[in-house]
Amino acid sequence: MKYTHEMEKAMEKSHGMNYSEYERKLSNRMKVERRREQDYALSKKVVAEATSQIHK
């Protein structure tokens, strides 16, 4: 996959590393993927809470 300049900027802003650093070390990839999982879980929780508030 070819990464664009915008994708590189987003990776740097979100995770503090560029794609080549992410790709080079397994520990970097694991750190990023753990954070993505946490963000996903949090967003699911927020959506569930908002949905329950709407349907009260």
PDB file of N, CA, C, O and CB in Angstrom:
ATOM      1  N   MET A   1       0.846  -1.174   0.000  1.00  0.00           N
ATOM      2  CA  MET A   1       0.000   0.000   0.000  1.00  0.00           C
ATOM      3  C   MET A   1       0.887   1.232   0.000  1.00  0.00           C
ATOM      4  O   MET A   1       1.833   1.330   0.783  1.00  0.00           O
ATOM      5  CB  MET A   1      -0.960   0.001   1.214  1.00  0.00           C
ATOM      6  N   LYS A   2       0.581   2.157  -0.870  1.00  0.00           N
ATOM      7  CA  LYS A   2       1.353   3.394  -0.930  1.00  0.00           C
ATOM      8  C   LYS A   2       0.711   4.435  -0.010  1.00  0.00           C
ATOM      9  O   LYS A   2      -0.491   4.690  -0.080  1.00  0.00           O
ATOM     10  CB  LYS A   2       1.439   3.927  -2.392  1.00  0.00           C
ATOM     11  N   TYR A   3       1.525   5.019   0.840  1.00  0.00           N
ATOM     12  CA  TYR A   3       1.020   5.993   1.789  1.00  0.00           C
ATOM     13  C   TYR A   3       1.205   7.398   1.254  1.00  0.00           C
ATOM     14  O   TYR A   3       2.271   7.756   0.753  1.00  0.00           O
ATOM     15  CB  TYR A   3       1.715   5.841   3.136  1.00  0.00           C
ATOM     16  N   THR A   4       0.149   8.189   1.369  1.00  0.00           N
ATOM     17  CA  THR A   4       0.184   9.573   0.900  1.00  0.00           C
ATOM     18  C   THR A   4       0.755  10.471   1.987  1.00  0.00           C
ATOM     19  O   THR A   4       0.914  10.062   3.138  1.00  0.00           O
ATOM     20  CB  THR A   4      -1.226  10.052   0.488  1.00  0.00           C
ATOM     21  N   HIS A   5       1.052  11.677   1.603  1.00  0.00           N
ATOM     22  CA  HIS A   5       1.576  12.657   2.550  1.00  0.00           C
ATOM     23  C   HIS A   5       0.567  12.913   3.680  1.00  0.00           C
ATOM     24  O   HIS A   5       0.952  13.061   4.840  1.00  0.00           O
ATOM     25  CB  HIS A   5       1.915  13.978   1.823  1.00  0.00           C
ATOM     26  N   GLU A   6      -0.705  12.961   3.337  1.00  0.00           N
ATOM     27  CA  GLU A   6      -1.736  13.198   4.348  1.00  0.00           C
ATOM     28  C   GLU A   6      -1.816  12.038   5.348  1.00  0.00           C
ATOM     29  O   GLU A   6      -2.025  12.245   6.544  1.00  0.00           O
ATOM     30  CB  GLU A   6      -3.101  13.406   3.673  1.00  0.00           C
ATOM     31  N   MET A   7      -1.648  10.833   4.840  1.00  0.00           N
ATOM     32  CA  MET A   7      -1.661   9.667   5.718  1.00  0.00           C
ATOM     33  C   MET A   7      -0.457   9.684   6.657  1.00  0.00           C
ATOM     34  O   MET A   7      -0.575   9.332   7.831  1.00  0.00           O
ATOM     35  CB  MET A   7      -1.672   8.373   4.891  1.00  0.00           C
ATOM     36  N   GLU A   8       0.689  10.091   6.142  1.00  0.00           N
ATOM     37  CA  GLU A   8       1.897  10.202   6.979  1.00  0.00           C
ATOM     38  C   GLU A   8       1.686  11.236   8.078  1.00  0.00           C
ATOM     39  O   GLU A   8       2.047  11.001   9.231  1.00  0.00           O
ATOM     40  CB  GLU A   8       3.130  10.581   6.120  1.00  0.00           C
ATOM     41  N   LYS A   9       1.096  12.394   7.720  1.00  0.00           N
ATOM     42  CA  LYS A   9       0.850  13.441   8.709  1.00  0.00           C
ATOM     43  C   LYS A   9      -0.107  12.954   9.787  1.00  0.00           C
ATOM     44  O   LYS A   9       0.102  13.227  10.969  1.00  0.00           O
ATOM     45  CB  LYS A   9       0.290  14.696   8.034  1.00  0.00           C
ATOM     46  N   ALA A  10      -1.145  12.241   9.396  1.00  0.00           N
ATOM     47  CA  ALA A  10      -2.115  11.735  10.366  1.00  0.00           C
ATOM     48  C   ALA A  10      -1.470  10.713  11.301  1.00  0.00           C
ATOM     49  O   ALA A  10      -1.731  10.712  12.504  1.00  0.00           O
ATOM     50  CB  ALA A  10      -3.317  11.106   9.643  1.00  0.00           C
ATOM     51  N   MET A  11      -0.632   9.850  10.745  1.00  0.00           N
ATOM     52  CA  MET A  11       0.069   8.848  11.561  1.00  0.00           C
ATOM     53  C   MET A  11       0.978   9.540  12.570  1.00  0.00           C
ATOM     54  O   MET A  11       1.021   9.160  13.740  1.00  0.00           O
ATOM     55  CB  MET A  11       0.895   7.885  10.666  1.00  0.00           C
ATOM     56  N   GLU A  12       1.694  10.547  12.117  1.00  0.00           N
ATOM     57  CA  GLU A  12       2.593  11.300  12.993  1.00  0.00           C
ATOM     58  C   GLU A  12       1.807  12.005  14.096  1.00  0.00           C
ATOM     59  O   GLU A  12       2.206  11.982  15.261  1.00  0.00           O
ATOM     60  CB  GLU A  12       3.404  12.327  12.180  1.00  0.00           C
ATOM     61  N   LYS A  13       0.702  12.623  13.729  1.00  0.00           N
ATOM     62  CA  LYS A  13      -0.095  13.363  14.709  1.00  0.00           C
ATOM     63  C   LYS A  13      -0.756  12.431  15.722  1.00  0.00           C
ATOM     64  O   LYS A  13      -0.772  12.719  16.919  1.00  0.00           O
ATOM     65  CB  LYS A  13      -1.160  14.194  14.000  1.00  0.00           C
ATOM     66  N   SER A  14      -1.293  11.327  15.243  1.00  0.00           N
ATOM     67  CA  SER A  14      -2.032  10.414  16.116  1.00  0.00           C
ATOM     68  C   SER A  14      -1.147   9.541  16.987  1.00  0.00           C
ATOM     69  O   SER A  14      -1.468   9.267  18.144  1.00  0.00           O
ATOM     70  CB  SER A  14      -2.910   9.543  15.295  1.00  0.00           C
ATOM     71  N   HIS A  15      -0.023   9.106  16.417  1.00  0.00           N
ATOM     72  CA  HIS A  15       0.775   8.095  17.109  1.00  0.00           C
ATOM     73  C   HIS A  15       2.219   8.492  17.368  1.00  0.00           C
ATOM     74  O   HIS A  15       2.969   7.736  17.984  1.00  0.00           O
ATOM     75  CB  HIS A  15       0.761   6.845  16.327  1.00  0.00           C
ATOM     76  N   GLY A  16       2.615   9.669  16.904  1.00  0.00           N
ATOM     77  CA  GLY A  16       3.962  10.147  17.189  1.00  0.00           C
ATOM     78  C   GLY A  16       5.059   9.442  16.419  1.00  0.00           C
ATOM     79  O   GLY A  16       6.220   9.472  16.826  1.00  0.00           O
ATOM     80  N   MET A  17       4.704   8.801  15.304  1.00  0.00           N
ATOM     81  CA  MET A  17       5.723   8.142  14.480  1.00  0.00           C
ATOM     82  C   MET A  17       5.232   8.113  13.039  1.00  0.00           C
ATOM     83  O   MET A  17       4.029   8.148  12.780  1.00  0.00           O
ATOM     84  CB  MET A  17       6.027   6.691  14.998  1.00  0.00           C
ATOM     85  N   ASN A  18       6.163   8.049  12.118  1.00  0.00           N
ATOM     86  CA  ASN A  18       5.766   7.943  10.721  1.00  0.00           C
ATOM     87  C   ASN A  18       5.590   6.480  10.346  1.00  0.00           C
ATOM     88  O   ASN A  18       5.876   5.586  11.143  1.00  0.00           O
ATOM     89  CB  ASN A  18       6.804   8.616   9.802  1.00  0.00           C
ATOM     90  N   TYR A  19       5.117   6.243   9.129  1.00  0.00           N
ATOM     91  CA  TYR A  19       4.801   4.874   8.735  1.00  0.00           C
ATOM     92  C   TYR A  19       6.038   3.985   8.684  1.00  0.00           C
ATOM     93  O   TYR A  19       5.957   2.801   9.010  1.00  0.00           O
ATOM     94  CB  TYR A  19       4.115   4.871   7.389  1.00  0.00           C
ATOM     95  N   SER A  20       7.168   4.527   8.284  1.00  0.00           N
ATOM     96  CA  SER A  20       8.364   3.684   8.210  1.00  0.00           C
ATOM     97  C   SER A  20       8.781   3.201   9.601  1.00  0.00           C
ATOM     98  O   SER A  20       9.245   2.070   9.746  1.00  0.00           O
ATOM     99  CB  SER A  20       9.522   4.454   7.549  1.00  0.00           C
ATOM    100  N   GLU A  21       8.618   4.049  10.628  1.00  0.00           N
ATOM    101  CA  GLU A  21       8.902   3.620  12.003  1.00  0.00           C
ATOM    102  C   GLU A  21       7.901   2.555  12.450  1.00  0.00           C
ATOM    103  O   GLU A  21       8.268   1.574  13.097  1.00  0.00           O
ATOM    104  CB  GLU A  21       8.862   4.828  12.969  1.00  0.00           C
ATOM    105  N   TYR A  22       6.641   2.761  12.097  1.00  0.00           N
ATOM    106  CA  TYR A  22       5.579   1.813  12.429  1.00  0.00           C
ATOM    107  C   TYR A  22       5.874   0.454  11.806  1.00  0.00           C
ATOM    108  O   TYR A  22       5.738  -0.584  12.454  1.00  0.00           O
ATOM    109  CB  TYR A  22       4.209   2.338  11.951  1.00  0.00           C
ATOM    110  N   GLU A  23       6.278   0.475  10.550  1.00  0.00           N
ATOM    111  CA  GLU A  23       6.515  -0.754   9.814  1.00  0.00           C
ATOM    112  C   GLU A  23       7.783  -1.485  10.261  1.00  0.00           C
ATOM    113  O   GLU A  23       7.848  -2.713  10.192  1.00  0.00           O
ATOM    114  CB  GLU A  23       6.597  -0.452   8.347  1.00  0.00           C
ATOM    115  N   ARG A  24       8.777  -0.743  10.712  1.00  0.00           N
ATOM    116  CA  ARG A  24      10.089  -1.304  11.014  1.00  0.00           C
ATOM    117  C   ARG A  24      10.114  -2.175  12.259  1.00  0.00           C
ATOM    118  O   ARG A  24      10.779  -3.211  12.266  1.00  0.00           O
ATOM    119  CB  ARG A  24      11.075  -0.203  11.170  1.00  0.00           C
ATOM    120  N   LYS A  25       9.405  -1.782  13.316  1.00  0.00           N
ATOM    121  CA  LYS A  25       9.508  -2.503  14.580  1.00  0.00           C
ATOM    122  C   LYS A  25       8.152  -3.037  15.026  1.00  0.00           C
ATOM    123  O   LYS A  25       7.152  -2.320  15.020  1.00  0.00           O
ATOM    124  CB  LYS A  25      10.094  -1.597  15.660  1.00  0.00           C
ATOM    125  N   LEU A  26       8.138  -4.299  15.409  1.00  0.00           N
ATOM    126  CA  LEU A  26       6.917  -4.919  15.897  1.00  0.00           C
ATOM    127  C   LEU A  26       6.402  -4.204  17.141  1.00  0.00           C
ATOM    128  O   LEU A  26       5.191  -4.055  17.302  1.00  0.00           O
ATOM    129  CB  LEU A  26       7.154  -6.396  16.195  1.00  0.00           C
ATOM    130  N   SER A  27       7.279  -3.768  18.008  1.00  0.00           N
ATOM    131  CA  SER A  27       6.827  -3.093  19.236  1.00  0.00           C
ATOM    132  C   SER A  27       6.079  -1.804  18.902  1.00  0.00           C
ATOM    133  O   SER A  27       5.107  -1.464  19.577  1.00  0.00           O
ATOM    134  CB  SER A  27       8.029  -2.783  20.158  1.00  0.00           C
ATOM    135  N   ASN A  28       6.519  -1.089  17.875  1.00  0.00           N
ATOM    136  CA  ASN A  28       5.798   0.123  17.456  1.00  0.00           C
ATOM    137  C   ASN A  28       4.420  -0.226  16.911  1.00  0.00           C
ATOM    138  O   ASN A  28       3.432   0.439  17.223  1.00  0.00           O
ATOM    139  CB  ASN A  28       6.603   0.893  16.393  1.00  0.00           C
ATOM    140  N   ARG A  29       4.361  -1.273  16.098  1.00  0.00           N
ATOM    141  CA  ARG A  29       3.065  -1.680  15.535  1.00  0.00           C
ATOM    142  C   ARG A  29       2.106  -2.096  16.639  1.00  0.00           C
ATOM    143  O   ARG A  29       0.923  -1.758  16.603  1.00  0.00           O
ATOM    144  CB  ARG A  29       3.246  -2.834  14.531  1.00  0.00           C
ATOM    145  N   MET A  30       2.615  -2.827  17.612  1.00  0.00           N
ATOM    146  CA  MET A  30       1.769  -3.277  18.708  1.00  0.00           C
ATOM    147  C   MET A  30       1.248  -2.097  19.532  1.00  0.00           C
ATOM    148  O   MET A  30       0.087  -2.083  19.939  1.00  0.00           O
ATOM    149  CB  MET A  30       2.538  -4.244  19.604  1.00  0.00           C
ATOM    150  N   LYS A  31       2.099  -1.124  19.771  1.00  0.00           N
ATOM    151  CA  LYS A  31       1.696   0.065  20.522  1.00  0.00           C
ATOM    152  C   LYS A  31       0.570   0.798  19.795  1.00  0.00           C
ATOM    153  O   LYS A  31      -0.428   1.182  20.404  1.00  0.00           O
ATOM    154  CB  LYS A  31       2.901   1.008  20.734  1.00  0.00           C
ATOM    155  N   VAL A  32       0.740   0.987  18.495  1.00  0.00           N
ATOM    156  CA  VAL A  32      -0.267   1.683  17.690  1.00  0.00           C
ATOM    157  C   VAL A  32      -1.567   0.888  17.660  1.00  0.00           C
ATOM    158  O   VAL A  32      -2.646   1.457  17.823  1.00  0.00           O
ATOM    159  CB  VAL A  32       0.250   1.915  16.256  1.00  0.00           C
ATOM    160  N   GLU A  33      -1.472  -0.413  17.454  1.00  0.00           N
ATOM    161  CA  GLU A  33      -2.682  -1.231  17.356  1.00  0.00           C
ATOM    162  C   GLU A  33      -3.419  -1.320  18.689  1.00  0.00           C
ATOM    163  O   GLU A  33      -4.649  -1.359  18.702  1.00  0.00           O
ATOM    164  CB  GLU A  33      -2.331  -2.630  16.868  1.00  0.00           C
ATOM    165  N   ARG A  34      -2.696  -1.352  19.810  1.00  0.00           N
ATOM    166  CA  ARG A  34      -3.354  -1.324  21.131  1.00  0.00           C
ATOM    167  C   ARG A  34      -4.126  -0.025  21.300  1.00  0.00           C
ATOM    168  O   ARG A  34      -5.260  -0.021  21.777  1.00  0.00           O
ATOM    169  CB  ARG A  34      -2.313  -1.480  22.275  1.00  0.00           C
ATOM    170  N   ARG A  35      -3.503   1.070  20.907  1.00  0.00           N
ATOM    171  CA  ARG A  35      -4.163   2.374  21.034  1.00  0.00           C
ATOM    172  C   ARG A  35      -5.389   2.448  20.127  1.00  0.00           C
ATOM    173  O   ARG A  35      -6.416   3.001  20.523  1.00  0.00           O
ATOM    174  CB  ARG A  35      -3.179   3.513  20.692  1.00  0.00           C
ATOM    175  N   ARG A  36      -5.297   1.908  18.940  1.00  0.00           N
ATOM    176  CA  ARG A  36      -6.454   1.889  18.037  1.00  0.00           C
ATOM    177  C   ARG A  36      -7.587   1.067  18.629  1.00  0.00           C
ATOM    178  O   ARG A  36      -8.752   1.453  18.536  1.00  0.00           O
ATOM    179  CB  ARG A  36      -6.060   1.327  16.661  1.00  0.00           C
ATOM    180  N   GLU A  37      -7.254  -0.053  19.232  1.00  0.00           N
ATOM    181  CA  GLU A  37      -8.275  -0.885  19.875  1.00  0.00           C
ATOM    182  C   GLU A  37      -8.951  -0.136  21.013  1.00  0.00           C
ATOM    183  O   GLU A  37     -10.174  -0.186  21.149  1.00  0.00           O
ATOM    184  CB  GLU A  37      -7.658  -2.187  20.400  1.00  0.00           C
ATOM    185  N   GLN A  38      -8.169   0.557  21.828  1.00  0.00           N
ATOM    186  CA  GLN A  38      -8.726   1.327  22.932  1.00  0.00           C
ATOM    187  C   GLN A  38      -9.636   2.436  22.412  1.00  0.00           C
ATOM    188  O   GLN A  38     -10.722   2.648  22.951  1.00  0.00           O
ATOM    189  CB  GLN A  38      -7.603   1.919  23.791  1.00  0.00           C
ATOM    190  N   ASP A  39      -9.204   3.142  21.373  1.00  0.00           N
ATOM    191  CA  ASP A  39     -10.018   4.204  20.787  1.00  0.00           C
ATOM    192  C   ASP A  39     -11.327   3.646  20.241  1.00  0.00           C
ATOM    193  O   ASP A  39     -12.384   4.255  20.403  1.00  0.00           O
ATOM    194  CB  ASP A  39      -9.245   4.920  19.674  1.00  0.00           C
ATOM    195  N   TYR A  40     -11.250   2.486  19.597  1.00  0.00           N
ATOM    196  CA  TYR A  40     -12.444   1.853  19.041  1.00  0.00           C
ATOM    197  C   TYR A  40     -13.412   1.460  20.154  1.00  0.00           C
ATOM    198  O   TYR A  40     -14.613   1.706  20.049  1.00  0.00           O
ATOM    199  CB  TYR A  40     -12.061   0.618  18.207  1.00  0.00           C
ATOM    200  N   ALA A  41     -12.894   0.854  21.213  1.00  0.00           N
ATOM    201  CA  ALA A  41     -13.745   0.448  22.333  1.00  0.00           C
ATOM    202  C   ALA A  41     -14.409   1.666  22.975  1.00  0.00           C
ATOM    203  O   ALA A  41     -15.594   1.629  23.307  1.00  0.00           O
ATOM    204  CB  ALA A  41     -12.924  -0.326  23.383  1.00  0.00           C
ATOM    205  N   LEU A  42     -13.649   2.734  23.146  1.00  0.00           N
ATOM    206  CA  LEU A  42     -14.205   3.956  23.728  1.00  0.00           C
ATOM    207  C   LEU A  42     -15.288   4.539  22.830  1.00  0.00           C
ATOM    208  O   LEU A  42     -16.331   4.967  23.323  1.00  0.00           O
ATOM    209  CB  LEU A  42     -13.097   4.993  23.963  1.00  0.00           C
ATOM    210  N   SER A  43     -15.059   4.562  21.540  1.00  0.00           N
ATOM    211  CA  SER A  43     -16.063   5.117  20.635  1.00  0.00           C
ATOM    212  C   SER A  43     -17.333   4.262  20.638  1.00  0.00           C
ATOM    213  O   SER A  43     -18.436   4.803  20.562  1.00  0.00           O
ATOM    214  CB  SER A  43     -15.497   5.223  19.209  1.00  0.00           C
ATOM    215  N   LYS A  44     -17.194   2.932  20.725  1.00  0.00           N
ATOM    216  CA  LYS A  44     -18.371   2.071  20.818  1.00  0.00           C
ATOM    217  C   LYS A  44     -19.152   2.358  22.091  1.00  0.00           C
ATOM    218  O   LYS A  44     -20.383   2.358  22.082  1.00  0.00           O
ATOM    219  CB  LYS A  44     -17.965   0.595  20.770  1.00  0.00           C
ATOM    220  N   LYS A  45     -18.439   2.603  23.184  1.00  0.00           N
ATOM    221  CA  LYS A  45     -19.092   2.900  24.458  1.00  0.00           C
ATOM    222  C   LYS A  45     -19.857   4.224  24.374  1.00  0.00           C
ATOM    223  O   LYS A  45     -20.987   4.325  24.852  1.00  0.00           O
ATOM    224  CB  LYS A  45     -18.052   2.953  25.599  1.00  0.00           C
ATOM    225  N   VAL A  46     -19.242   5.225  23.772  1.00  0.00           N
ATOM    226  CA  VAL A  46     -19.885   6.533  23.637  1.00  0.00           C
ATOM    227  C   VAL A  46     -21.140   6.419  22.781  1.00  0.00           C
ATOM    228  O   VAL A  46     -22.175   6.994  23.119  1.00  0.00           O
ATOM    229  CB  VAL A  46     -18.911   7.558  23.024  1.00  0.00           C
ATOM    230  N   VAL A  47     -21.056   5.688  21.684  1.00  0.00           N
ATOM    231  CA  VAL A  47     -22.216   5.502  20.812  1.00  0.00           C
ATOM    232  C   VAL A  47     -23.326   4.765  21.546  1.00  0.00           C
ATOM    233  O   VAL A  47     -24.496   5.130  21.425  1.00  0.00           O
ATOM    234  CB  VAL A  47     -21.821   4.734  19.542  1.00  0.00           C
ATOM    235  N   ALA A  48     -22.977   3.741  22.300  1.00  0.00           N
ATOM    236  CA  ALA A  48     -23.983   2.982  23.049  1.00  0.00           C
ATOM    237  C   ALA A  48     -24.668   3.867  24.089  1.00  0.00           C
ATOM    238  O   ALA A  48     -25.885   3.792  24.260  1.00  0.00           O
ATOM    239  CB  ALA A  48     -23.338   1.763  23.734  1.00  0.00           C
ATOM    240  N   GLU A  49     -23.896   4.701  24.782  1.00  0.00           N
ATOM    241  CA  GLU A  49     -24.482   5.601  25.780  1.00  0.00           C
ATOM    242  C   GLU A  49     -25.387   6.631  25.120  1.00  0.00           C
ATOM    243  O   GLU A  49     -26.474   6.915  25.622  1.00  0.00           O
ATOM    244  CB  GLU A  49     -23.380   6.307  26.581  1.00  0.00           C
ATOM    245  N   ALA A  50     -24.950   7.188  24.005  1.00  0.00           N
ATOM    246  CA  ALA A  50     -25.757   8.175  23.292  1.00  0.00           C
ATOM    247  C   ALA A  50     -27.042   7.533  22.778  1.00  0.00           C
ATOM    248  O   ALA A  50     -28.112   8.138  22.855  1.00  0.00           O
ATOM    249  CB  ALA A  50     -24.959   8.791  22.124  1.00  0.00           C
ATOM    250  N   THR A  51     -26.945   6.334  22.265  1.00  0.00           N
ATOM    251  CA  THR A  51     -28.116   5.633  21.748  1.00  0.00           C
ATOM    252  C   THR A  51     -29.108   5.348  22.871  1.00  0.00           C
ATOM    253  O   THR A  51     -30.316   5.495  22.687  1.00  0.00           O
ATOM    254  CB  THR A  51     -27.699   4.322  21.058  1.00  0.00           C
ATOM    255  N   SER A  52     -28.604   4.946  24.025  1.00  0.00           N
ATOM    256  CA  SER A  52     -29.513   4.666  25.145  1.00  0.00           C
ATOM    257  C   SER A  52     -30.182   5.945  25.645  1.00  0.00           C
ATOM    258  O   SER A  52     -31.322   5.896  26.106  1.00  0.00           O
ATOM    259  CB  SER A  52     -28.753   3.988  26.298  1.00  0.00           C
ATOM    260  N   GLN A  53     -29.509   7.068  25.566  1.00  0.00           N
ATOM    261  CA  GLN A  53     -30.090   8.345  25.969  1.00  0.00           C
ATOM    262  C   GLN A  53     -31.192   8.774  25.002  1.00  0.00           C
ATOM    263  O   GLN A  53     -32.200   9.347  25.416  1.00  0.00           O
ATOM    264  CB  GLN A  53     -29.003   9.424  26.045  1.00  0.00           C
ATOM    265  N   ILE A  54     -30.998   8.499  23.726  1.00  0.00           N
ATOM    266  CA  ILE A  54     -31.989   8.878  22.720  1.00  0.00           C
ATOM    267  C   ILE A  54     -33.271   8.073  22.885  1.00  0.00           C
ATOM    268  O   ILE A  54     -34.369   8.592  22.682  1.00  0.00           O
ATOM    269  CB  ILE A  54     -31.423   8.683  21.312  1.00  0.00           C
ATOM    270  N   HIS A  55     -33.129   6.809  23.252  1.00  0.00           N
ATOM    271  CA  HIS A  55     -34.277   5.910  23.315  1.00  0.00           C
ATOM    272  C   HIS A  55     -34.946   5.877  24.681  1.00  0.00           C
ATOM    273  O   HIS A  55     -35.758   4.987  24.932  1.00  0.00           O
ATOM    274  CB  HIS A  55     -33.853   4.528  22.939  1.00  0.00           C
ATOM    275  N   LYS A  56     -34.639   6.801  25.562  1.00  0.00           N
ATOM    276  CA  LYS A  56     -35.303   6.842  26.878  1.00  0.00           C
ATOM    277  C   LYS A  56     -36.665   7.472  26.776  1.00  0.00           C
ATOM    278  O   LYS A  56     -37.368   7.591  27.779  1.00  0.00           O
ATOM    279  CB  LYS A  56     -34.458   7.610  27.893  1.00  0.00           C
TER     280      LYS A  56
END
